[in-house]
């Protein structure tokens, strides 16, 4: 069980606490921390090279999975080590890893499929409440290179807006379930039964050719994560969850800009650019919790510049 003491003044609701930490925490995994950039390599070639390195690492290393079979100690550390002759019967990371694909466009517009790997070490209690790629997540983490060198670590939980983190982190976190929490009268919050695991990403989903502090260019990355709770995000406060601002229904709200004004819908207060705020067009005079379609053309009013 993780216990967290939170200092606050009068409002002792958990909502206030989440807001406080969301505002006060900083995003050390954002792609805006660029230090030095090398001329970019070919995205496809680098993706293939990174995947070879990741697969080689996954097949030659293991983690202490036996410690998580029955042990309820939620503070137990995830330990990764090399498979040697005397422990060759152990299951490798590769045996546990799930591979997914994240497609990204290169600077030349070429669509590149990047392979992302994750391992759920401990399933969280709230399996139906996993974060989306547009939500905020309250978590602790450790970031490492394949060499084992730690480049960043947060032992105390912090808030991350997944819209502002590197893509491998954004897409990897959606597979981990948050846990349960109890807020006590003294301000202490107890977290338990939270999800834990590992994310393995190629440099194309990390910092690619942008060197960071303790992260060389073109470095595949490993993250150990503990996901405590989440907040469903509505970045523009228009009444539509950010993950649902996806009119082309491809599961990615980061490429939807209905009025083509350069602001994606999840940040745009007027999605169709007709001068009427989305929140005022969404469900007007008949609050039936369904988007209005005044001209019955199959396009909701808030996405239809003609209404």
C-alpha positions in Angstrom: 0.0 0.0 0.0 1.3 3.5 -0.9 0.4 6.3 1.5 0.6 9.9 0.5 0.3 12.9 2.8 -1.2 15.9 1.0 -1.1 19.4 2.4 -4.1 21.6 1.6 -6.2 24.3 3.3 -9.9 24.0 3.5 -11.2 21.9 0.6 -10.4 18.3 1.5 -12.1 16.6 -1.5 -10.1 14.3 -3.6 -11.1 16.4 -6.7 -9.2 19.4 -5.2 -6.2 17.3 -4.5 -6.0 15.9 -8.0 -6.3 19.5 -9.4 -3.6 20.7 -7.1 -1.2 18.0 -8.2 -2.1 18.4 -11.8 -1.2 22.1 -11.6 1.9 21.7 -9.5 3.6 18.7 -11.1 5.9 19.1 -14.1 6.2 16.9 -17.2 9.7 15.6 -17.3 8.9 13.2 -20.2 7.6 15.9 -22.6 9.2 16.1 -26.0 9.7 19.9 -25.4 12.9 19.3 -23.4 15.1 19.1 -26.5 18.8 19.8 -25.9 20.7 18.8 -29.0 19.5 17.5 -32.3 21.4 15.4 -34.9 20.4 15.4 -38.5 17.5 12.9 -38.6 18.2 9.4 -39.8 15.8 7.5 -42.1 12.8 6.8 -39.9 12.1 3.3 -41.3 15.7 2.1 -41.0 15.9 3.5 -37.5 12.6 1.8 -36.5 13.9 -1.6 -37.7 17.2 -1.1 -36.0 15.6 -0.1 -32.7 13.2 -3.1 -32.9 16.2 -5.5 -33.3 17.8 -4.0 -30.2 14.6 -4.2 -28.2 13.9 -7.8 -29.2 17.5 -8.8 -28.4 17.1 -7.1 -25.0 13.7 -8.7 -24.2 15.0 -12.2 -25.1 18.2 -11.8 -23.1 16.7 -10.4 -19.9 14.1 -11.4 -17.3 12.4 -9.8 -14.4 11.6 -11.1 -10.9 8.1 -12.3 -12.0 7.9 -15.0 -9.2 7.9 -12.2 -6.6 4.6 -10.9 -8.0 2.7 -14.2 -8.2 1.3 -14.2 -4.7 3.1 -11.4 -2.9 0.7 -8.6 -1.9 3.6 -6.3 -1.1 2.9 -3.4 -3.5 6.2 -1.7 -2.7 8.2 -4.6 -4.2 10.7 -3.4 -6.8 10.7 -4.7 -10.3 14.2 -6.0 -11.0 15.4 -6.7 -14.5 18.6 -8.8 -14.9 20.5 -10.7 -17.6 19.7 -14.3 -18.4 22.9 -16.3 -17.8 23.9 -20.0 -18.0 22.9 -20.6 -14.4 19.4 -19.1 -14.8 18.7 -20.0 -18.4 15.5 -21.8 -17.5 13.9 -18.5 -16.5 11.2 -16.9 -18.7 12.5 -13.9 -20.6 10.9 -10.5 -20.9 10.0 -11.4 -24.4 7.8 -14.3 -23.1 5.7 -11.8 -21.2 5.7 -8.9 -23.6 2.8 -7.8 -25.7 3.6 -6.1 -28.9 1.5 -3.3 -30.3 2.0 -1.0 -33.3 2.0 2.8 -33.3 2.0 4.4 -36.8 3.6 7.8 -37.2 4.4 10.0 -40.3 8.0 10.9 -40.9 9.0 14.4 -41.8 8.6 13.4 -45.4 5.1 12.1 -44.9 6.0 8.4 -45.0 3.9 6.3 -42.6 6.1 4.3 -40.3 4.9 1.5 -38.1 6.8 1.5 -34.8 6.6 -1.5 -32.5 5.9 -0.9 -28.9 6.1 -3.5 -26.1 4.6 -3.6 -22.7 4.4 -6.1 -19.8 1.7 -5.9 -17.2 3.5 -7.1 -14.1 0.5 -6.5 -11.8 -3.0 -5.9 -13.0 -4.8 -2.9 -11.3 -8.2 -3.2 -9.7 -10.1 -0.9 -12.1 -9.6 -2.9 -15.3 -12.5 -1.0 -17.0 -10.9 2.4 -16.2 -7.6 2.3 -18.1 -6.4 5.7 -19.3 -6.8 6.7 -22.9 -4.1 8.4 -25.0 -5.7 11.8 -24.1 -6.2 11.5 -20.4 -4.2 12.5 -17.3 -2.5 9.8 -15.3 -1.3 9.9 -11.7 1.7 7.6 -11.5 5.3 7.0 -10.4 7.9 5.8 -12.9 11.6 5.1 -13.6 13.1 5.6 -17.0 16.1 3.6 -18.2 18.3 3.0 -21.2 18.9 -0.5 -22.5 22.3 -0.2 -20.7 20.5 0.0 -17.4 21.4 3.6 -16.8 18.5 5.5 -15.1 17.8 8.9 -16.7 14.8 9.9 -14.8 12.8 8.7 -11.7 9.8 9.8 -9.8 9.2 7.7 -6.7 6.4 9.9 -5.4 3.4 10.0 -7.7 3.0 12.9 -10.2 0.3 13.9 -12.7 1.0 13.5 -16.4 -1.2 14.8 -19.2 -0.7 12.2 -21.8 -1.2 14.8 -24.5 2.1 16.3 -23.5 4.4 13.3 -23.1 6.5 11.3 -25.6 4.3 9.0 -27.8 5.7 5.7 -26.4 4.7 6.8 -22.9 1.3 8.0 -24.1 0.4 4.9 -26.0 2.0 2.5 -23.5 0.1 3.8 -20.4 -3.3 2.8 -21.9 -2.7 -0.9 -21.0 -2.3 -0.4 -17.2 -5.3 -0.3 -14.9 -5.5 2.2 -12.0 -6.1 1.0 -8.4 -8.2 1.9 -5.4 -7.7 4.8 -3.0 -9.0 5.8 0.4 -8.7 9.4 1.6 -8.5 9.6 5.4 -9.5 12.5 7.6 -5.9 13.5 8.2 -5.3 14.1 4.5 -3.5 10.8 3.9 -4.5 8.9 0.8 -3.9 5.2 0.7 -3.5 3.6 -2.8 -3.7 -0.1 -3.3 -4.3 -2.7 -6.0 -2.8 -0.4 -8.7 -1.4 -1.5 -12.0 2.3 -1.9 -12.5 4.4 -2.8 -15.4 7.0 -2.1 -18.1 7.0 -0.2 -21.4 9.7 -0.7 -24.0 9.8 1.8 -26.9 11.9 2.6 -29.9 13.6 6.0 -30.3 10.9 7.0 -32.8 8.3 6.9 -30.0 10.8 8.6 -27.7 13.2 11.5 -28.5 14.6 10.2 -31.8 17.4 12.6 -32.9 16.9 15.0 -30.0 19.4 14.3 -27.2 18.2 14.8 -23.6 19.9 14.9 -20.3 21.4 11.4 -19.9 19.6 10.2 -23.1 21.7 10.0 -26.2 20.1 10.4 -29.6 18.3 7.4 -31.1 17.9 5.6 -27.8 15.3 3.0 -27.2 13.8 3.5 -23.7 12.4 1.4 -20.9 9.9 2.7 -18.3 8.8 1.0 -15.1 5.4 2.5 -14.2 2.8 2.3 -11.3 -0.6 3.7 -12.3 -2.5 4.9 -9.3 -5.5 6.7 -10.7 -6.6 8.7 -13.8 -8.6 11.8 -14.8 -10.7 11.8 -17.9 -9.6 14.9 -19.8 -11.7 17.5 -21.5 -8.9 19.9 -22.6 -11.1 22.6 -24.0 -13.9 22.3 -21.5 -16.5 21.9 -24.2 -18.4 19.0 -22.7 -16.8 16.4 -24.9 -14.0 14.2 -23.5 -10.8 14.7 -25.4 -10.6 11.1 -26.5 -14.0 11.4 -28.1 -13.0 14.5 -30.1 -12.4 12.0 -33.0 -14.9 12.6 -35.7 -13.0 10.4 -38.2 -13.2 7.5 -35.7 -9.6 6.3 -36.1 -9.0 6.3 -32.3 -6.6 9.2 -32.6 -7.9 12.7 -31.5 -4.6 14.3 -32.4 -5.3 14.4 -36.1 -8.9 15.9 -36.1 -9.3 19.5 -37.0 -12.8 20.0 -38.4 -12.5 23.7 -39.3 -8.9 23.3 -40.4 -7.8 26.3 -38.3 -4.6 24.6 -37.1 -6.2 23.8 -33.7 -7.2 20.2 -33.2 -10.7 19.7 -31.9 -9.7 18.6 -28.5 -8.2 22.1 -27.9 -10.6 24.0 -30.1 -13.6 25.7 -28.3 -15.4 26.1 -31.6 -14.8 22.9 -33.5 -16.6 23.8 -36.7 -15.5 27.4 -36.8 -19.0 28.9 -37.1 -18.6 31.4 -34.3 -20.7 29.4 -31.9 -18.9 27.6 -29.1 -19.0 23.8 -29.2 -20.5 23.6 -25.7 -23.4 25.8 -26.8 -24.1 23.7 -29.9 -23.6 20.3 -28.4 -27.0 19.7 -26.8 -29.0 23.0 -26.9 -32.6 23.4 -26.1 -33.4 19.7 -25.7 -30.9 18.4 -23.1 -31.3 14.7 -24.0 -27.5 14.0 -23.6 -27.3 13.5 -27.4 -25.5 15.9 -29.8 -28.0 18.1 -31.7 -28.4 17.7 -35.5 -30.7 20.6 -36.5 -30.8 19.9 -40.3 -30.8 16.1 -40.0 -27.8 15.7 -42.3 -26.1 13.2 -40.0 -23.5 15.8 -38.9 -23.8 17.1 -35.3 -24.3 20.8 -35.1 -21.0 21.3 -33.3 -19.2 19.9 -36.3 -21.4 21.4 -39.0 -20.5 24.9 -40.0 -23.8 25.2 -41.8 -25.9 25.1 -38.6 
